[in-house]
Amino acid sequence: MQSMEAFRNRQVETLPEALKRPVMFGGNTHGAVLWFYLLLRDLCWIDEREHDWEVFLETDLRGNRGVLGQFEYQQFQIPDYIAEVASVYAQVGHKLGYFQPERVLNPAEWKDLQSLLSADFFERDWTQTEIYDRLGPPSCEHFSSETTVTCYAPEPVADWIFFDFSRRLPDSSDWFETPILRDIRRKENRFEFFPFADWCLKQTEKS
């Protein structure tokens, strides 16, 4: 029989692939939420870090529906949040030390990223290629059938900035040649939309 340590290491090794393609592990958004929740909770239990986990339940994962509710309660016309959910759990995993992004931005790079996100930045649309050309490769990526979320993580460890790209329009079989930036998230998972994202705004705002 394998030891608890072996089980812990196996879970940590599985986490990066699950975060990258959450549908392969959770099946759907609700399944992914449960999968990541239980995995990180159990790692904290094994390492006797229950208090750390409780802190995240009151911060990054707060709400009566957890991280999924943070998206749903904004009531935008976005069909699925599985990649967005994975991105938040990646941030939590990083803060806990169970997930190491491929790249973290040093203080100068992080300052450059924040200065880029001025009001003018939101007045036009951006492709994924353009963003990568400006900012370099992301810390990590998360994929669903319609969305690619790319994340930039700072060093020292703190909240990330998330870029949510549409790979196609909902109910369309035509894929974009390169994904188009739909929104970014900087605080409390609030969506900050670009002109392209008119299709997912609240119905009350469009009427």
C-alpha positions as YAML, in Angstrom:
chain: A
units: angstrom
residues:
- id: 1
  name: MET
  ca: [0.00, 0.00, 0.00]
- id: 2
  name: GLN
  ca: [1.22, 3.48, -0.87]
- id: 3
  name: SER
  ca: [2.00, 5.91, 1.93]
- id: 4
  name: MET
  ca: [0.24, 9.17, 2.70]
- id: 5
  name: GLU
  ca: [3.35, 10.99, 1.47]
- id: 6
  name: ALA
  ca: [3.17, 9.17, -1.88]
- id: 7
  name: PHE
  ca: [-0.51, 10.07, -2.20]
- id: 8
  name: ARG
  ca: [0.25, 13.71, -1.39]
- id: 9
  name: ASN
  ca: [3.02, 13.88, -3.98]
- id: 10
  name: ARG
  ca: [0.78, 12.28, -6.60]
- id: 11
  name: GLN
  ca: [-1.91, 14.91, -5.99]
- id: 12
  name: VAL
  ca: [0.60, 17.74, -6.26]
- id: 13
  name: GLU
  ca: [1.96, 16.26, -9.51]
- id: 14
  name: THR
  ca: [-1.55, 15.93, -10.96]
- id: 15
  name: LEU
  ca: [-2.61, 19.47, -10.13]
- id: 16
  name: PRO
  ca: [-0.85, 21.36, -12.99]
- id: 17
  name: GLU
  ca: [-2.43, 19.23, -15.73]
- id: 18
  name: ALA
  ca: [-5.85, 19.45, -14.09]
- id: 19
  name: LEU
  ca: [-5.56, 23.23, -13.90]
- id: 20
  name: LYS
  ca: [-4.56, 23.44, -17.55]
- id: 21
  name: ARG
  ca: [-7.45, 21.31, -18.88]
- id: 22
  name: PRO
  ca: [-10.02, 21.12, -16.09]
- id: 23
  name: VAL
  ca: [-12.72, 19.44, -18.17]
- id: 24
  name: MET
  ca: [-10.58, 16.29, -18.26]
- id: 25
  name: PHE
  ca: [-10.73, 16.06, -14.47]
- id: 26
  name: GLY
  ca: [-13.98, 17.69, -13.40]
- id: 27
  name: GLY
  ca: [-16.10, 16.95, -16.47]
- id: 28
  name: ASN
  ca: [-17.95, 20.27, -16.22]
- id: 29
  name: THR
  ca: [-17.76, 23.49, -14.24]
- id: 30
  name: HIS
  ca: [-19.44, 22.16, -11.10]
- id: 31
  name: GLY
  ca: [-17.30, 19.03, -11.21]
- id: 32
  name: ALA
  ca: [-14.12, 21.08, -11.57]
- id: 33
  name: VAL
  ca: [-15.05, 23.25, -8.60]
- id: 34
  name: LEU
  ca: [-15.51, 20.16, -6.45]
- id: 35
  name: TRP
  ca: [-12.35, 18.47, -7.76]
- id: 36
  name: PHE
  ca: [-10.07, 21.44, -7.04]
- id: 37
  name: TYR
  ca: [-11.77, 22.21, -3.74]
- id: 38
  name: LEU
  ca: [-11.32, 18.69, -2.41]
- id: 39
  name: LEU
  ca: [-7.77, 18.31, -3.68]
- id: 40
  name: LEU
  ca: [-6.47, 21.52, -2.12]
- id: 41
  name: ARG
  ca: [-8.47, 20.99, 1.06]
- id: 42
  name: ASP
  ca: [-7.02, 17.50, 1.47]
- id: 43
  name: LEU
  ca: [-3.47, 18.70, 0.81]
- id: 44
  name: CYS
  ca: [-3.91, 21.28, 3.55]
- id: 45
  name: TRP
  ca: [-5.27, 18.58, 5.84]
- id: 46
  name: ILE
  ca: [-2.34, 16.26, 5.16]
- id: 47
  name: ASP
  ca: [0.11, 19.08, 5.85]
- id: 48
  name: GLU
  ca: [-1.82, 20.19, 8.96]
- id: 49
  name: ARG
  ca: [-2.62, 23.56, 7.40]
- id: 50
  name: GLU
  ca: [-6.35, 23.62, 8.06]
- id: 51
  name: HIS
  ca: [-6.15, 27.22, 9.26]
- id: 52
  name: ASP
  ca: [-4.56, 28.30, 5.96]
- id: 53
  name: TRP
  ca: [-7.41, 26.63, 4.07]
- id: 54
  name: GLU
  ca: [-10.01, 28.38, 6.21]
- id: 55
  name: VAL
  ca: [-8.40, 31.71, 5.35]
- id: 56
  name: PHE
  ca: [-8.85, 31.07, 1.63]
- id: 57
  name: LEU
  ca: [-12.49, 30.12, 2.16]
- id: 58
  name: GLU
  ca: [-12.97, 33.65, 3.49]
- id: 59
  name: THR
  ca: [-10.91, 35.36, 0.77]
- id: 60
  name: ASP
  ca: [-10.16, 33.95, -2.69]
- id: 61
  name: LEU
  ca: [-12.88, 31.25, -2.50]
- id: 62
  name: ARG
  ca: [-15.45, 33.18, -0.48]
- id: 63
  name: GLY
  ca: [-19.20, 33.16, -1.10]
- id: 64
  name: ASN
  ca: [-22.12, 30.83, -0.51]
- id: 65
  name: ARG
  ca: [-21.39, 29.21, -3.90]
- id: 66
  name: GLY
  ca: [-17.67, 29.63, -3.62]
- id: 67
  name: VAL
  ca: [-15.63, 30.81, -6.57]
- id: 68
  name: LEU
  ca: [-18.32, 29.77, -9.07]
- id: 69
  name: GLY
  ca: [-20.81, 32.11, -7.43]
- id: 70
  name: GLN
  ca: [-18.35, 34.98, -7.82]
- id: 71
  name: PHE
  ca: [-18.79, 34.59, -11.59]
- id: 72
  name: GLU
  ca: [-22.46, 33.61, -11.78]
- id: 73
  name: TYR
  ca: [-23.73, 36.42, -9.57]
- id: 74
  name: GLN
  ca: [-22.36, 39.00, -12.01]
- id: 75
  name: GLN
  ca: [-25.10, 37.73, -14.37]
- id: 76
  name: PHE
  ca: [-23.30, 38.08, -17.66]
- id: 77
  name: GLN
  ca: [-24.19, 36.05, -20.73]
- id: 78
  name: ILE
  ca: [-21.14, 33.80, -20.53]
- id: 79
  name: PRO
  ca: [-22.05, 30.14, -21.11]
- id: 80
  name: ASP
  ca: [-19.33, 28.44, -19.06]
- id: 81
  name: TYR
  ca: [-16.80, 29.33, -16.37]
- id: 82
  name: ILE
  ca: [-14.66, 26.20, -16.10]
- id: 83
  name: ALA
  ca: [-11.42, 27.82, -17.29]
- id: 84
  name: GLU
  ca: [-12.04, 30.85, -15.08]
- id: 85
  name: VAL
  ca: [-12.64, 28.60, -12.07]
- id: 86
  name: ALA
  ca: [-9.39, 26.74, -12.78]
- id: 87
  name: SER
  ca: [-7.49, 30.02, -12.92]
- id: 88
  name: VAL
  ca: [-8.66, 31.04, -9.43]
- id: 89
  name: TYR
  ca: [-7.72, 27.66, -7.98]
- id: 90
  name: ALA
  ca: [-4.32, 28.01, -9.67]
- id: 91
  name: GLN
  ca: [-3.83, 31.28, -7.83]
- id: 92
  name: VAL
  ca: [-4.83, 29.62, -4.55]
- id: 93
  name: GLY
  ca: [-2.55, 26.66, -5.26]
- id: 94
  name: HIS
  ca: [0.32, 29.05, -5.91]
- id: 95
  name: LYS
  ca: [-0.28, 31.00, -2.70]
- id: 96
  name: LEU
  ca: [-0.36, 27.72, -0.77]
- id: 97
  name: GLY
  ca: [2.84, 26.52, -2.45]
- id: 98
  name: TYR
  ca: [1.26, 23.50, -4.19]
- id: 99
  name: PHE
  ca: [1.41, 24.93, -7.73]
- id: 100
  name: GLN
  ca: [4.37, 26.61, -9.36]
- id: 101
  name: PRO
  ca: [3.62, 28.68, -12.50]
- id: 102
  name: GLU
  ca: [5.99, 28.46, -15.42]
- id: 103
  name: ARG
  ca: [6.78, 32.16, -15.08]
- id: 104
  name: VAL
  ca: [6.43, 34.75, -12.33]
- id: 105
  name: LEU
  ca: [6.89, 38.43, -13.00]
- id: 106
  name: ASN
  ca: [9.58, 40.30, -11.11]
- id: 107
  name: PRO
  ca: [8.62, 43.64, -9.53]
- id: 108
  name: ALA
  ca: [9.65, 45.66, -12.60]
- id: 109
  name: GLU
  ca: [7.68, 43.41, -14.97]
- id: 110
  name: TRP
  ca: [4.66, 43.53, -12.67]
- id: 111
  name: LYS
  ca: [4.77, 47.32, -12.57]
- id: 112
  name: ASP
  ca: [4.93, 47.43, -16.38]
- id: 113
  name: LEU
  ca: [1.88, 45.16, -16.60]
- id: 114
  name: GLN
  ca: [-0.13, 47.29, -14.20]
- id: 115
  name: SER
  ca: [0.80, 50.50, -16.01]
- id: 116
  name: LEU
  ca: [-0.38, 49.00, -19.30]
- id: 117
  name: LEU
  ca: [-3.90, 48.55, -17.94]
- id: 118
  name: SER
  ca: [-4.91, 52.20, -18.27]
- id: 119
  name: ALA
  ca: [-8.27, 53.47, -19.51]
- id: 120
  name: ASP
  ca: [-6.90, 53.67, -23.06]
- id: 121
  name: PHE
  ca: [-6.10, 49.96, -22.97]
- id: 122
  name: PHE
  ca: [-9.80, 49.10, -22.71]
- id: 123
  name: GLU
  ca: [-10.88, 51.24, -25.67]
- id: 124
  name: ARG
  ca: [-9.82, 48.71, -28.33]
- id: 125
  name: ASP
  ca: [-9.78, 44.96, -28.83]
- id: 126
  name: TRP
  ca: [-6.70, 42.79, -28.45]
- id: 127
  name: THR
  ca: [-5.76, 39.36, -29.73]
- id: 128
  name: GLN
  ca: [-3.88, 36.83, -27.67]
- id: 129
  name: THR
  ca: [-0.88, 37.24, -29.96]
- id: 130
  name: GLU
  ca: [-0.79, 40.98, -29.34]
- id: 131
  name: ILE
  ca: [-0.98, 40.54, -25.57]
- id: 132
  name: TYR
  ca: [1.83, 37.99, -25.57]
- id: 133
  name: ASP
  ca: [3.94, 40.28, -27.74]
- id: 134
  name: ARG
  ca: [3.44, 43.09, -25.22]
- id: 135
  name: LEU
  ca: [3.73, 41.12, -21.98]
- id: 136
  name: GLY
  ca: [5.67, 38.00, -22.82]
- id: 137
  name: PRO
  ca: [4.52, 34.47, -22.02]
- id: 138
  name: PRO
  ca: [1.99, 34.09, -19.23]
- id: 139
  name: SER
  ca: [2.51, 32.39, -15.91]
- id: 140
  name: CYS
  ca: [0.02, 29.68, -16.89]
- id: 141
  name: GLU
  ca: [-2.93, 28.97, -19.21]
- id: 142
  name: HIS
  ca: [-6.30, 27.28, -18.66]
- id: 143
  name: PHE
  ca: [-8.43, 25.93, -21.50]
- id: 144
  name: SER
  ca: [-12.10, 25.21, -22.09]
- id: 145
  name: SER
  ca: [-14.03, 24.67, -25.30]
- id: 146
  name: GLU
  ca: [-14.73, 28.40, -25.71]
- id: 147
  name: THR
  ca: [-12.26, 30.21, -23.46]
- id: 148
  name: THR
  ca: [-8.55, 30.42, -22.80]
- id: 149
  name: VAL
  ca: [-7.58, 32.09, -19.53]
- id: 150
  name: THR
  ca: [-4.01, 33.31, -19.29]
- id: 151
  name: CYS
  ca: [-2.62, 34.46, -15.96]
- id: 152
  name: TYR
  ca: [0.21, 36.66, -14.85]
- id: 153
  name: ALA
  ca: [1.55, 36.02, -11.36]
- id: 154
  name: PRO
  ca: [3.81, 38.38, -9.41]
- id: 155
  name: GLU
  ca: [6.77, 37.69, -7.20]
- id: 156
  name: PRO
  ca: [6.52, 37.93, -4.24]
- id: 157
  name: VAL
  ca: [3.32, 35.88, -4.19]
- id: 158
  name: ALA
  ca: [0.14, 37.98, -4.37]
- id: 159
  name: ASP
  ca: [-3.10, 38.23, -6.34]
- id: 160
  name: TRP
  ca: [-2.79, 37.54, -10.05]
- id: 161
  name: ILE
  ca: [-4.14, 39.34, -13.11]
- id: 162
  name: PHE
  ca: [-6.30, 37.16, -15.36]
- id: 163
  name: PHE
  ca: [-6.86, 37.64, -19.11]
- id: 164
  name: ASP
  ca: [-9.97, 35.85, -20.43]
- id: 165
  name: PHE
  ca: [-9.82, 35.17, -24.19]
- id: 166
  name: SER
  ca: [-12.70, 33.91, -26.33]
- id: 167
  name: ARG
  ca: [-11.71, 31.16, -28.75]
- id: 168
  name: ARG
  ca: [-15.04, 31.47, -30.59]
- id: 169
  name: LEU
  ca: [-18.45, 33.03, -30.16]
- id: 170
  name: PRO
  ca: [-21.03, 31.00, -28.21]
- id: 171
  name: ASP
  ca: [-22.99, 28.53, -30.35]
- id: 172
  name: SER
  ca: [-20.60, 29.08, -33.25]
- id: 173
  name: SER
  ca: [-18.56, 26.38, -34.94]
- id: 174
  name: ASP
  ca: [-16.10, 28.92, -36.34]
- id: 175
  name: TRP
  ca: [-12.91, 29.25, -34.33]
- id: 176
  name: PHE
  ca: [-11.02, 32.53, -34.28]
- id: 177
  name: GLU
  ca: [-7.63, 32.41, -35.95]
- id: 178
  name: THR
  ca: [-6.25, 33.75, -32.68]
- id: 179
  name: PRO
  ca: [-8.30, 34.14, -29.48]
- id: 180
  name: ILE
  ca: [-9.74, 37.62, -28.77]
- id: 181
  name: LEU
  ca: [-9.51, 39.26, -25.36]
- id: 182
  name: ARG
  ca: [-12.96, 39.32, -23.77]
- id: 183
  name: ASP
  ca: [-12.08, 40.79, -20.36]
- id: 184
  name: ILE
  ca: [-9.54, 40.95, -17.60]
- id: 185
  name: ARG
  ca: [-9.99, 40.30, -13.90]
- id: 186
  name: ARG
  ca: [-7.95, 42.14, -11.28]
- id: 187
  name: LYS
  ca: [-10.04, 42.29, -8.12]
- id: 188
  name: GLU
  ca: [-12.66, 39.97, -6.66]
- id: 189
  name: ASN
  ca: [-13.03, 38.26, -10.07]
- id: 190
  name: ARG
  ca: [-14.94, 41.24, -11.45]
- id: 191
  name: PHE
  ca: [-15.04, 41.25, -15.24]
- id: 192
  name: GLU
  ca: [-13.61, 44.31, -17.00]
- id: 193
  name: PHE
  ca: [-14.80, 44.00, -20.59]
- id: 194
  name: PHE
  ca: [-13.43, 45.07, -23.96]
- id: 195
  name: PRO
  ca: [-15.51, 46.26, -26.97]
- id: 196
  name: PHE
  ca: [-15.58, 42.74, -28.42]
- id: 197
  name: ALA
  ca: [-17.50, 41.49, -25.38]
- id: 198
  name: ASP
  ca: [-20.75, 43.30, -26.16]
- id: 199
  name: TRP
  ca: [-22.39, 39.89, -26.69]
- id: 200
  name: CYS
  ca: [-21.94, 38.86, -23.06]
- id: 201
  name: LEU
  ca: [-23.03, 42.03, -21.28]
- id: 202
  name: LYS
  ca: [-26.01, 41.95, -18.96]
- id: 203
  name: GLN
  ca: [-29.29, 41.98, -20.83]
- id: 204
  name: THR
  ca: [-30.49, 44.85, -18.66]
- id: 205
  name: GLU
  ca: [-27.50, 46.94, -19.69]
- id: 206
  name: LYS
  ca: [-28.02, 46.25, -23.40]
- id: 207
  name: SER
  ca: [-31.73, 47.08, -23.38]
...
